[in-house]
Amino acid sequence: MVKMDYDKDSEILKALGHSIRLKMVEGLMNGNECNVNKIVDNLQIPQSTVSQHLKVLKTSGIIACRKEGVRTCYRVIDKRVMNIMEILKR
C-alpha cells in the first residue's frame, strides 16, 4: 500500500483547483510540450495571467520547463496528475 503525503497531495489538488490551470494541464498533456505564447493563443488570456498560473503548477511539481533559445517550453511531469486528469475526463 502506498503511503500518502497529505501535504504534497493537497498542494497538487489546490494547484489543479482552478479551471484555467486544468485547461493548461490538459493542453500540455495533449500537445506534450509548449511555450507561453502558444498557451496565450489557445486560451485567449493575457500573458501575465498564463505566467502566474504556470508558476503555481511549477511550484507544485506538476510541470517542468526547459529553455529553447529565448523560449521556455513546459510539460507535465507528475504521473499522478496525468491519472487525475484521465479520471476527470470520464
C-alpha positions as CSV (number, residue, x, y, z in Angstrom):
1,M,0.0,0.0,0.0
2,V,1.3,3.4,-1.0
3,K,1.6,5.9,1.8
4,M,0.1,9.3,1.0
5,D,2.0,12.5,1.6
6,Y,-1.0,14.6,2.6
7,D,0.7,17.9,2.5
8,K,2.1,17.4,-1.0
9,D,-1.1,15.8,-2.3
10,S,-3.2,18.7,-1.0
11,E,-0.9,21.2,-2.7
12,I,-1.3,19.3,-6.0
13,L,-5.1,19.3,-5.6
14,K,-5.1,23.0,-4.8
15,A,-3.0,23.7,-7.9
16,L,-5.5,21.8,-10.0
17,G,-8.4,23.6,-8.3
18,H,-8.6,26.4,-10.9
19,S,-10.3,26.0,-14.3
20,I,-7.6,27.8,-16.2
21,R,-4.9,25.5,-14.7
22,L,-6.9,22.4,-15.5
23,K,-7.1,23.7,-19.1
24,M,-3.4,24.3,-19.2
25,V,-2.6,20.9,-17.8
26,E,-4.9,19.2,-20.3
27,G,-3.3,21.2,-23.2
28,L,0.2,20.4,-22.1
29,M,-0.7,16.7,-21.9
30,N,-2.3,16.7,-25.3
31,G,0.4,18.7,-27.0
32,N,3.2,17.2,-24.9
33,E,5.0,20.5,-24.6
34,C,4.5,24.1,-25.4
35,N,5.6,27.7,-24.7
36,V,3.8,30.6,-23.1
37,N,2.8,32.2,-26.4
38,K,1.1,29.1,-27.6
39,I,-0.8,28.8,-24.3
40,V,-1.9,32.5,-24.5
41,D,-3.1,31.9,-28.1
42,N,-5.0,28.8,-27.2
43,L,-6.7,30.1,-24.0
44,Q,-7.1,33.8,-25.2
45,I,-5.9,35.2,-21.8
46,P,-3.2,37.7,-21.0
47,Q,0.4,36.5,-20.9
48,S,0.8,37.7,-17.3
49,T,-2.1,35.5,-16.3
50,V,-0.6,32.5,-18.0
51,S,2.7,33.1,-16.3
52,Q,1.1,33.3,-12.9
53,H,-0.7,30.0,-13.4
54,L,2.4,28.3,-14.8
55,K,4.2,29.4,-11.6
56,V,1.6,27.7,-9.4
57,L,1.8,24.5,-11.5
58,K,5.6,24.5,-11.5
59,T,5.9,25.2,-7.7
60,S,3.6,22.3,-7.1
61,G,5.8,20.0,-9.1
62,I,3.1,19.3,-11.7
63,I,5.1,20.8,-14.7
64,A,8.7,21.3,-15.6
65,C,10.3,23.6,-18.1
66,R,13.3,23.7,-20.3
67,K,14.8,26.6,-22.2
68,E,14.9,26.5,-26.0
69,G,16.8,29.6,-27.0
70,V,14.7,32.5,-25.7
71,R,11.6,30.4,-25.4
72,T,10.7,28.3,-22.3
73,C,8.8,25.1,-23.1
74,Y,6.6,23.5,-20.4
75,R,5.4,19.9,-20.0
76,V,3.5,17.8,-17.4
77,I,5.9,15.6,-15.3
78,D,3.7,14.3,-12.5
79,K,2.2,10.9,-13.4
80,R,-0.4,11.2,-10.7
81,V,-1.7,14.4,-12.2
82,M,-2.0,12.6,-15.6
83,N,-4.0,9.9,-13.9
84,I,-6.2,12.6,-12.2
85,M,-6.9,14.3,-15.5
86,E,-7.9,11.0,-17.1
87,I,-10.3,10.3,-14.2
88,L,-11.8,13.8,-14.6
89,K,-12.4,13.1,-18.3
90,R,-14.6,10.1,-17.6
